[in-house]
Amino acid sequence: MGQVHQNLWRLQHNLRCWSNSRIGDLPKKVAEAHGSLDSLLQQDQDPGLPNVPLGHIRAATNKLTALERQLEIFWAQRSHAK
């Protein structure tokens, strides 16, 4: 019985490591992407600073949208598991 418990504990540890490496902390990533986009938009509106290329704003928006969608899918899957 001890060997089964040890194998299950090792599996749990490995799955958590895999999850952190593949997904990471999604809410933190969303917050960082949101902050990055806000920073770009503020810089673009400041007349004293050079304009931000539209491609940078579009890329930041796409990244934020993708992360928010990923987070939405995560919570939808989690709600079905409970």
Secondary structure, 3 states (H helix, E strand, C coil): CHHHHHHHHHHHHHHHHHHHHHCCCHHHHHHHHHHHHHHHHHHHHCCCCCCCCHHHHHHHHHHHHHHHHHHHHHHHHHHHHC
